[in-house]
Amino acid sequence: MMDDYLLPGVILHEGNTLSSVDNPAFTTDNWQVNQNEYSVRVDGVASFYTCDGNYVEFVSEPGADPGWIKLYPKGQVLVALLHQRMILNFHASSFIYDGKGIMILVLQEPESHLSLRHLLLKEAGSCPMILHL
């Protein structure tokens, strides 16, 4: 169903069973995560598992829309792979206020990197509002 992936070096495997996260740090009814693994079940679509930033396996639910199955590896699964590779991912929102373009960017990284990034953005002429989660 998916022949290639957005990130280089990622192996995609569609199967009938899904690996499970060993010793999850956080768990809900639909997902589990630890430092190197992530799994999520999307009702009516598929279940996905990622590991070490370079492996994705998924099991499609019977009758699931192929478009939805292709969408999730480009969203939540991609974010999990980036985190596993220790690559910062950005969550941003933008809007126009008083005729000016406003972007709110939330960074999830260690405090020392926030300070450096804040200075770099300020040097580039931006006035960043940085929220640390």
Residue frames as qw, qx, qy, qz and C-alpha x, y, z in Angstrom:
[[0.000, 0.884, 0.467, 0.000, 0.00, 0.00, 0.00],
 [0.075, -0.973, 0.176, 0.131, 2.88, 2.41, 0.78],
 [0.883, 0.344, -0.074, 0.309, 6.01, 1.99, -1.30],
 [0.480, 0.336, -0.278, 0.761, 8.15, 4.77, 0.16],
 [0.423, -0.740, -0.443, 0.279, 8.27, 7.10, 3.12],
 [0.064, 0.984, 0.021, 0.164, 8.96, 10.75, 3.84],
 [0.385, -0.800, 0.458, 0.047, 12.08, 10.07, 5.89],
 [0.589, 0.509, -0.625, -0.052, 15.10, 8.33, 4.41],
 [0.207, 0.312, -0.877, 0.301, 16.06, 4.98, 5.85],
 [0.571, -0.071, 0.491, -0.654, 12.60, 4.07, 7.17],
 [0.121, -0.015, -0.964, -0.237, 11.41, 0.50, 6.68],
 [0.612, -0.015, 0.105, -0.784, 7.65, 0.13, 6.25],
 [0.107, 0.024, -0.992, -0.064, 6.04, -3.20, 6.95],
 [0.662, -0.119, -0.030, -0.740, 2.37, -4.05, 6.55],
 [0.192, 0.127, -0.968, 0.099, 1.43, -7.21, 8.39],
 [0.577, -0.428, -0.592, -0.366, -1.24, -9.13, 10.25],
 [0.657, -0.604, -0.359, 0.273, 0.18, -8.64, 13.76],
 [0.097, 0.886, -0.142, 0.430, 1.70, -5.64, 15.46],
 [0.548, 0.101, -0.569, 0.605, 4.71, -5.49, 17.75],
 [0.438, -0.832, -0.333, -0.069, 4.08, -4.16, 21.24],
 [0.085, 0.801, -0.337, 0.488, 5.93, -1.48, 23.18],
 [0.712, -0.128, -0.576, 0.382, 8.27, -2.95, 25.80],
 [0.410, -0.435, -0.441, 0.670, 7.91, -1.33, 29.23],
 [0.119, 0.723, 0.343, 0.588, 5.77, 1.65, 28.14],
 [0.224, -0.020, -0.374, 0.900, 6.40, 4.89, 30.00],
 [0.394, 0.214, 0.219, -0.866, 2.88, 6.14, 29.17],
 [0.018, 0.200, 0.941, 0.271, -0.20, 4.21, 28.15],
 [0.499, 0.152, 0.181, -0.834, -3.81, 5.00, 27.20],
 [0.770, 0.252, 0.528, -0.255, -6.51, 2.88, 25.62],
 [0.731, 0.673, 0.105, -0.038, -5.18, 3.69, 22.13],
 [0.526, 0.717, -0.364, 0.278, -1.45, 4.32, 22.44],
 [0.817, -0.507, 0.039, 0.274, 1.72, 3.34, 24.25],
 [0.431, 0.818, -0.246, 0.291, 5.13, 4.98, 24.23],
 [0.736, -0.543, 0.062, 0.400, 8.62, 4.67, 25.64],
 [0.190, -0.737, 0.314, 0.567, 11.88, 6.35, 24.63],
 [0.097, -0.336, 0.754, 0.555, 12.37, 4.24, 21.48],
 [0.017, 0.275, 0.915, 0.294, 8.94, 2.84, 20.63],
 [0.371, 0.192, 0.191, -0.888, 5.44, 4.12, 19.92],
 [0.011, 0.266, 0.913, 0.309, 2.22, 2.37, 19.03],
 [0.350, 0.208, 0.209, -0.889, -1.21, 3.79, 18.30],
 [0.204, 0.367, 0.895, 0.152, -4.54, 2.26, 17.34],
 [0.258, 0.171, -0.103, -0.945, -6.78, 4.42, 15.17],
 [0.489, 0.293, 0.761, -0.311, -10.25, 2.94, 15.33],
 [0.636, 0.661, 0.326, -0.228, -11.63, 2.12, 11.89],
 [0.378, 0.844, -0.357, -0.131, -8.27, 2.76, 10.20],
 [0.796, 0.294, -0.471, 0.242, -5.20, 0.85, 11.40],
 [0.683, -0.706, 0.086, 0.168, -2.74, 0.23, 14.21],
 [0.523, 0.741, -0.299, 0.297, 0.80, 1.57, 13.86],
 [0.790, -0.539, 0.062, 0.285, 4.07, 0.78, 15.63],
 [0.433, 0.818, -0.284, 0.251, 7.37, 2.69, 15.30],
 [0.842, -0.464, 0.051, 0.269, 10.78, 1.81, 16.66],
 [0.648, -0.341, 0.229, 0.642, 14.20, 3.48, 16.80],
 [0.132, 0.737, -0.103, -0.655, 13.27, 6.20, 14.31],
 [0.153, 0.432, -0.698, -0.550, 13.64, 3.88, 11.33],
 [0.083, -0.118, -0.976, -0.164, 10.92, 1.23, 11.44],
 [0.522, 0.071, 0.178, -0.831, 7.15, 1.41, 10.95],
 [0.064, -0.147, -0.965, -0.208, 4.76, -1.47, 10.90],
 [0.453, 0.066, 0.171, -0.872, 1.02, -1.30, 10.55],
 [0.112, 0.256, 0.959, 0.053, -2.04, -3.51, 10.48],
 [0.290, -0.104, -0.265, -0.914, -5.01, -2.15, 8.57],
 [0.455, 0.184, 0.687, -0.537, -8.52, -2.70, 9.87],
 [0.303, 0.321, 0.836, 0.325, -10.85, -4.56, 7.49],
 [0.172, 0.788, 0.556, 0.204, -12.64, -2.15, 5.16],
 [0.298, -0.714, -0.062, 0.631, -10.51, 0.84, 6.16],
 [0.456, 0.887, 0.061, -0.035, -10.18, 3.67, 3.65],
 [0.818, 0.117, 0.017, 0.563, -6.67, 3.47, 2.09],
 [0.189, 0.751, -0.013, 0.632, -6.45, 7.28, 2.12],
 [0.554, -0.771, 0.123, -0.288, -6.75, 7.35, 5.91],
 [0.932, -0.228, 0.085, 0.268, -4.19, 4.57, 6.23],
 [0.640, 0.403, 0.031, 0.654, -1.73, 6.63, 4.15],
 [0.094, -0.859, -0.019, -0.503, -2.47, 9.80, 6.15],
 [0.712, -0.702, 0.016, -0.030, -1.44, 8.67, 9.64],
 [0.830, -0.104, 0.061, 0.544, 2.21, 7.85, 8.78],
 [0.352, 0.528, 0.095, 0.767, 2.50, 11.48, 7.64],
 [0.346, -0.760, -0.010, -0.550, 1.25, 12.82, 10.98],
 [0.702, -0.629, 0.248, -0.223, 1.46, 11.11, 14.36],
 [0.961, -0.017, 0.117, 0.250, 3.73, 8.33, 13.13],
 [0.538, 0.630, -0.098, 0.551, 6.12, 10.84, 11.53],
 [0.267, -0.815, 0.242, -0.453, 6.28, 12.84, 14.79],
 [0.882, -0.420, 0.212, -0.029, 7.10, 9.66, 16.72],
 [0.871, 0.262, 0.043, 0.414, 9.91, 8.78, 14.28],
 [0.253, 0.769, -0.161, 0.565, 11.35, 12.30, 14.55],
 [0.544, -0.729, 0.268, -0.317, 11.33, 12.14, 18.35],
 [0.958, -0.179, 0.179, 0.133, 13.01, 8.75, 18.23],
 [0.715, 0.430, 0.011, 0.551, 15.71, 10.29, 16.01],
 [0.421, -0.569, -0.215, 0.673, 16.07, 13.16, 18.50],
 [0.193, 0.279, 0.370, 0.865, 14.93, 15.63, 15.83],
 [0.121, 0.348, 0.412, -0.833, 12.96, 18.63, 17.00],
 [0.077, 0.497, 0.725, 0.471, 9.50, 18.87, 15.50],
 [0.059, 0.020, 0.147, -0.987, 7.54, 22.09, 15.50],
 [0.020, 0.639, 0.769, 0.001, 3.88, 22.64, 16.28],
 [0.104, -0.154, 0.018, 0.982, 2.79, 26.03, 14.99],
 [0.195, 0.733, 0.651, -0.025, -0.31, 28.05, 14.34],
 [0.228, -0.069, 0.150, 0.960, -0.59, 31.27, 12.41],
 [0.110, 0.783, 0.612, -0.024, -3.21, 33.98, 11.93],
 [0.245, 0.456, 0.110, 0.849, -3.56, 37.62, 10.95],
 [0.332, -0.732, -0.489, 0.339, -4.08, 40.15, 13.74],
 [0.068, -0.885, -0.036, 0.458, -4.29, 43.89, 13.17],
 [0.577, 0.791, -0.165, -0.118, -2.95, 43.43, 9.63],
 [0.015, 0.677, -0.735, 0.041, 0.14, 41.54, 10.79],
 [0.833, 0.073, -0.537, -0.113, 0.96, 37.87, 10.38],
 [0.460, -0.591, 0.540, -0.385, 1.32, 36.19, 13.77],
 [0.772, 0.127, -0.621, -0.046, 2.85, 32.77, 14.29],
 [0.615, -0.584, 0.421, -0.323, 2.81, 30.91, 17.57],
 [0.682, 0.360, -0.635, 0.048, 5.47, 28.26, 17.68],
 [0.757, -0.552, 0.261, -0.233, 5.65, 25.74, 20.48],
 [0.472, 0.527, -0.696, 0.118, 9.01, 24.07, 20.95],
 [0.888, -0.425, 0.075, -0.158, 9.42, 20.91, 22.95],
 [0.746, 0.369, -0.373, 0.410, 13.10, 20.69, 23.74],
 [0.636, -0.383, -0.379, 0.552, 15.50, 21.20, 26.65],
 [0.139, -0.937, -0.201, 0.250, 15.65, 24.67, 28.19],
 [0.419, -0.523, 0.358, 0.650, 19.22, 25.35, 27.05],
 [0.334, 0.237, 0.673, 0.616, 18.19, 24.91, 23.43],
 [0.045, 0.850, 0.524, 0.041, 15.23, 27.24, 23.94],
 [0.260, -0.832, 0.033, 0.489, 17.51, 30.06, 25.01],
 [0.362, -0.255, 0.579, 0.685, 19.80, 29.57, 22.01],
 [0.232, 0.489, 0.730, 0.418, 16.87, 29.34, 19.60],
 [0.065, -0.901, -0.377, 0.205, 15.31, 32.47, 21.13],
 [0.278, -0.692, 0.251, 0.618, 18.55, 34.41, 20.57],
 [0.336, 0.002, 0.708, 0.622, 18.89, 33.14, 16.99],
 [0.144, 0.696, 0.669, 0.218, 15.33, 34.15, 16.16],
 [0.156, -0.904, -0.176, 0.358, 15.84, 37.56, 17.75],
 [0.361, -0.446, 0.451, 0.683, 19.08, 38.04, 15.77],
 [0.258, 0.260, 0.750, 0.551, 17.12, 37.28, 12.60],
 [0.167, -0.127, -0.123, -0.970, 14.69, 40.11, 13.41],
 [0.512, -0.428, -0.674, -0.316, 11.91, 38.01, 14.88],
 [0.302, -0.404, 0.461, -0.730, 10.23, 38.66, 18.18],
 [0.535, -0.091, -0.825, -0.158, 9.54, 35.11, 19.29],
 [0.624, -0.412, 0.326, -0.579, 7.17, 34.08, 22.02],
 [0.492, 0.221, -0.842, 0.006, 8.46, 30.73, 23.18],
 [0.764, -0.402, 0.163, -0.478, 6.48, 28.41, 25.39],
 [0.206, 0.369, -0.899, 0.111, 8.29, 25.57, 27.08],
 [0.833, -0.234, -0.156, -0.477, 6.16, 22.49, 27.75]]
